[in-house]
Amino acid sequence: MELKNYTAVAARFSVSQPTITVAVKRLETEFNATLVQRDRAHNTLTITRPGLMLYQRAQMVLKDLDLAHSEVQRADQSTIRFGMPPIIGTLWFPLVAGELFSRGLLKYVETLEMGSGYLLQELLAGKIDVALLGSVRPLNERGLDATLLGAHEFRALVSPEHRLATRKRIAFAELANENFISLTGKFVHPQALRDYSQFAGFDPRIVYNTPNISLIKALVASGFGVSLIVGDTVNSSDKVVALRLSDPVADRFNMSLVVRKNFLPNEIQREFISVLFGLRHHHED
């Protein structure tokens, strides 16, 4: 597929060229289709459409096989490979950490704290077993089972001295001329900022990006700019004002408990997952 030359393919896999030729012929016989067309004048190969389709399917099979090897090898291990973004680790995971500790489960947990987009790929690749992920819309990803635990509004963050600070609700378009401080990442906050800005009809002037929510609040408090952030991150001790938005944008910070489809957790993993489900009750209260 990549090298388009039998000799180069044979050298890549340290076999003879006839071995590669015979292997391709076997596949063509098996699928009753021409998979490779050979240009003898230029000594090059062209992959046919059936060949491309088989290649794509084979990549999926190999990926599933790698995943099966990983899961089978770890079937009897008690370790829980768990992923969550820093914002969830700060705001919501502490709500169940006490119960995990009392049940003796925390000692089994290997936690990876990264952005939701990165964790999603790690979950699909089988490198983590379970994750709490954030998304602007409820997750519907092939190969994953996602349970929505809670949905949280985005708010506009301004300083107490800002011209809009006394308002309870604003339209996002009223921030068109402001400097924006943005939370870095690919999956949630930047996407929400793009969606709100697109609806409001302007390109936000982003003057600073940071992964640190506390720094964002400090910069907003000092009048350096405004931000768009999950309202739950703001508490009474913060010297900022979180304004509700009147725009009919569907984006929310959706927190979901996510595992791979067909994942068979062991007893310890099942107990860990059942405790995480308790976060849904915290959001319903």
N, C-alpha and C positions, 0 to 999 in steps of 0.2 A: 504493500500500500504506500509506504513512504519512499522506498528506494527505487522502485520501478525497474529493477534489473535483477535477473536470477543470480548472476554471479555475485553481486553485492549482497543479496539476501543470504546466499550460501555462506559467504565470508562472515556475515554478522552472526550466524548461528553455528559456525564452525562445522559445517557439513558440506558434502559434495553438491555440485549444481544439479546432477540428476536426481538427488534426493528431494530437492525443492520442486523440480518438474513433476516427479511422480506424485508428490503430496498434493499439488494443485490439480493434477488429473483426477486423483481420487475424489477430491472435493467436487469437481465438475461432474463426475459420474454420480456421486451421492445426491447432488442437487439437480442433476439433469439440466445444467445451464452452463454457458460460457462465462467464466469468472474473470479471465485475463485474456486480453488480445495482445499478441506479440508483433512488434514491428521489427522484422529481422534486418531490414536495411539499416536501421538506426540503432538496433540492439536495445530497444526500450520496450517497456510493458505499459499497457493501458488497462486500468481496472474498469470493467463494465459496470452497468447499473446493478445487475444481480450481484456482482462481486462486491460492490460498495455496500449493498444491503446486508450481505453476509458478514462483511467486516464489522459493520455497526452492531449487528446482533451478537457477533463473537465478542466484541468489547464488553457488552452488557453481561454476557455469560461469564467471562473472565473476572469481571468485577464482582459478580455474585459469588463466584468460586473463592475468590480471595476473602470475601466477607464470611463465607461459610468456614473456611480454615480458621479465621480469627475467632469466630464465635465458638466453634467446637473446642479449640485449644483452651479457651477461657471458661468453658462451661462450668467447671467445678471450682473456679476461683471466687473468693469472697469479695474481691475489690469491686467498688462501684465507680466507674469512670463517668464523671458528672460534669456537665458544662452549663455555665450561666454567664450572661453579660454582667459587668460591674454594677450597672444600675439596679438590676434585680438582686444582686448580692448585697447591695446597700439597703434597699428599701423593703424587700419582701421576704427574702430567704431567712432573715432573722426571726420571722414569725413562726417558722417551723423548726428552727435550729435547736431550740430547747427540747422539743420532743424527740428529735433525732439523737440528741445527746443522751437523754434519759433512757432511750431504747438501746443505747450502745452502738448506734449505726454510724456515727460520725467518724469513728476510727477506721472504717472501711472505705471512706470516700476519698477519691483522688479528683480534686476540683480543677477544672480549666476555666479561667475567667477571660473571655474574649468577646468580641462583638458577635451579635446573633448571626450575621451572614457567615462568618468563619465557622462558628459552632455548627451551623446547619450542614456545612460540607463535611466537617469532622464526624458528625452523626451518620450521614449517608455513607461515609467511608468505613464505618465501624470502629472509629478510633475513640469514640465515647459511646456510652450505653444509653444515657438518658440526659435530657437537657431541659432547662427552662429558657424559652426563647421569646424575644420581643419581635413584633412585626406590626406594620401599620394597618394591615388587614388580617383577618383570621387566616392561619396557615392552611394551605391545601397543597401539600407537596407529595408528589408520587413517591411511594416507598416509605412514607412516614405516617404514624398515627399521632395526631395532635389533638389535645384537649384544651379548650380555651378556659383559663382560670379566672381571667379578669380583663377588663378593658378600661383604660385610663385616658382622660382628656389631655390634649396638649394645650398649654397656655402660653401667652405672650408674656415675657419677663421684662420688666422695666424697673428703673430706679424709683425710689419714693418721690424724687424731685421731677420726674419726667412729666411732660405736659398731659399725658394720658393717665397718670397714676391714680387719679381720683375716680376714674371710670370703672365700672364693674365688668363691662363687656365692650369689646371693640370689634370692628371689622379689620381683617388683616391688612387690607389696602391702606389703612391709616399709618402703617409702618413703612410705606414705600420709600421714604427718604432717609430711613435710619441706617446706621451701621449695625451689622449683625455679628454676633459671636455664636459660632456653631459648634455643636458637639460632633466630633469626628466619627467616622464609621460609614458603612454602606447601607445598613439595613433598616434603620428606624428613623432617628431624628433628622438626618439629612434628607431622607425621602419625604418626611412630613413637611420639612421646610420647602422642598421643591413643589409639593402638591398644593400647599397653602399659597405660595407665591404665584404659581401658575393660575390658580383660581382668581387671585387678586389682580393678576395682570401686570406683574413687575418682576424683575430679576433682583433678588436680594443682594445688597452690597456687603459681602462677607469680609470682615477685616481681620478676623482671627478664628482659628480652629483649635480646639483642644478636646482631649478625652476626659478632662477633669471637670465634673459638674460643680464642685465647690469653687473652682477657679472661675467658671462661667458666672456663677452668682456674685462672686466678689467683683468681677469686672463690670457686670451690669449695675451693681450697687454703687460703683464709683462713677457711673455715667459714661463709661467707655462705649457702650452700645446696648442693644436689646438682644433678646434671644427667644427661641421657640423651644419649649422643654415640657416634659411631663409634669403636670401640676403637682403630683404627689411628692416631687423632689423638694418642694418649697415648704418650709415650716415657719413657725412664728418667730424664731430667732434670726431668720435671714432678713437682711436689710434690702429686700426687693419686693416688688408687687407682681403677683401672677394674675393676669387679666384673662377672663374667658373670651373666647372667639365666637362671633356670630356667624361666621362663614359656614355654609352647609357642606363642609368637607368631611368625608367619611373616615379619615385617618384617626386612629386611636393607638395608644401603646397597648397592644394586645399581648398579654403574657400567656404562653401556652406551655403545657407539659408535653414533651415530644419524645417518642421512642420510634425505632424502626419497626415497620410492619414485620410480622413473623418473628420478632425478637422474643426469645423465651427466657425471661429472667429467672434466676435462681431464688431461693427463699429470702435471702438477705436483700437482693435487688428488689423483689416484690414488696417487701416491707418498706424499703426506702421510697419506692414510687407511691405507695399508699399514703405515706406521710405527706409527700409533696402534694397529693390531691387535696389535702386539707387546706391548702392556700385558697382553693375555690370558696370554701366556707368563710374564710376571712374576708373575701371580697363581697360575699353576699350579706354579711352582717351589717 
